[in-house]
């Protein structure tokens, strides 16, 4: 997650750095995002952010 989101490496670069396939990187990123969503939901932040995002989409 850090290599891709924060250090700016593409998924293919991350795969090469970590010695895994690109699909492996995609799976790890998806799992990391799920953990983050769950953690944010547990503290109530994700729900509030989702409601705010929905409000801005409606105009």
C-alpha positions in Angstrom: 0.0 0.0 0.0 2.8 2.4 0.9 4.7 1.7 -2.2 1.7 2.3 -4.5 -0.3 5.0 -2.7 2.3 7.0 -0.9 5.6 6.4 -2.8 3.9 6.7 -6.2 5.0 3.4 -7.7 2.7 1.7 -10.3 1.4 -1.8 -9.6 3.9 -3.3 -12.0 6.7 -1.5 -10.2 5.5 -2.7 -6.8 5.2 -6.3 -8.2 8.9 -6.1 -9.3 10.0 -4.6 -6.0 8.2 -7.2 -4.0 8.9 -10.1 -6.3 5.2 -11.0 -6.8 2.8 -10.9 -9.7 0.8 -7.8 -10.6 -2.4 -9.6 -9.7 -0.8 -10.3 -6.3 -0.3 -6.6 -5.8 -3.9 -5.9 -6.8 -5.1 -8.5 -4.3 -3.0 -7.1 -1.5 -4.2 -3.5 -2.3 -7.8 -4.6 -2.3 -7.3 -6.4 1.1 -5.5 -3.4 2.5 -8.3 -1.0 1.4 -10.9 -3.4 3.0 -9.0 -3.3 6.3 -8.8 0.5 6.2 -12.6 0.8 5.4 -13.4 -1.6 8.3 -11.1 0.3 10.7 -12.6 3.6 9.8 -16.2 2.2 10.0 -15.4 0.8 13.5 -14.4 4.3 14.7 -17.4 5.9 13.0 -15.4 8.0 10.6 -16.2 6.1 7.4 -19.9 6.4 7.8 -19.7 10.2 8.3 -17.4 10.5 5.3 -19.7 8.4 3.1 -22.7 10.6 4.1 -20.7 13.7 3.4 -19.6 12.4 0.0 -23.1 11.4 -0.9 -24.3 14.9 -0.1 -21.8 16.5 -2.3 -22.7 14.2 -5.2 -26.3 15.2 -5.1 -25.5 18.8 -5.6 
